Amino acid sequence: MCPRCKSTEVTRSRSRKLLDPFLRWLGMKPYRCRECHKRFYLPASMESKHKRERAWRHSVEAGHNRADRKPETSTEINSLT
């Protein structure tokens, strides 16, 4: 999430600054907001969270959410009743 505008439309940014290799060594990766264009750093562990959130958002926008999916297990079937 962008620290400036709170948008979740963020993408990885290329390493450009002299500080980037050092921050990468510390486990930080550069990102850029697609809304306000702010460049910022997040821990590498946050990357998978952003990928999951973005994939979920795109699936919802395309009309593919969990409620539209056919239950596959008995637990899922029981949770619908």
C-alpha positions in Angstrom: 0.0 0.0 0.0 1.3 3.4 -0.9 2.3 5.4 2.2 1.2 8.7 0.5 -2.2 8.0 -1.1 -3.0 4.5 0.5 -3.6 3.0 -3.0 -2.9 -0.7 -3.5 -2.0 -0.1 -7.1 1.7 -0.5 -6.6 4.4 -2.1 -8.8 8.0 -3.0 -8.3 10.4 -0.2 -9.3 13.7 -0.7 -11.0 16.8 -0.1 -8.9 18.1 3.3 -9.8 19.5 5.0 -6.8 22.9 4.4 -5.3 21.2 3.4 -2.1 19.1 0.6 -3.7 21.8 -2.2 -3.5 22.3 -1.5 0.2 18.6 -1.5 0.9 18.2 -4.7 -1.1 20.9 -6.3 1.1 18.8 -5.2 4.1 15.8 -6.9 2.6 14.0 -3.8 1.2 12.7 -3.6 -2.3 11.7 -0.4 -4.3 8.1 0.1 -5.3 6.2 2.8 -7.2 2.6 3.8 -6.8 0.6 3.8 -10.0 -1.8 6.5 -8.7 0.5 9.2 -7.2 3.9 8.0 -8.6 5.6 8.0 -5.2 8.6 5.7 -5.0 9.1 3.9 -1.7 10.6 0.8 -0.1 8.9 -2.2 1.5 10.4 -5.3 3.1 10.8 -8.2 0.6 8.4 -10.2 2.8 5.6 -7.8 1.9 5.9 -8.6 -1.8 3.9 -11.8 -1.7 1.1 -10.1 0.3 0.8 -7.4 -2.4 0.7 -10.0 -5.1 -2.1 -11.9 -3.3 -4.1 -8.6 -2.8 -3.6 -7.6 -6.4 -4.6 -11.0 -7.7 -7.7 -11.1 -5.5 -8.7 -7.5 -6.6 -8.4 -8.4 -10.3 -10.4 -11.6 -9.9 -13.2 -9.7 -8.1 -13.1 -7.0 -10.8 -13.4 -9.8 -13.4 -16.4 -11.3 -11.5 -14.5 -14.4 -10.2 -14.8 -14.4 -6.5 -15.2 -17.1 -3.9 -19.0 -16.9 -3.9 -19.1 -17.6 -7.7 -17.0 -20.7 -7.3 -18.5 -24.2 -7.0 -17.6 -25.7 -3.5 -15.1 -28.5 -3.8 -14.9 -30.0 -0.4 -17.5 -31.1 2.2 -16.2 -28.3 4.6 -16.9 -25.7 1.9 -20.4 -27.2 1.2 -21.2 -27.2 5.0 -20.1 -23.6 5.3 -22.6 -22.5 2.7 -25.5 -23.9 4.7 
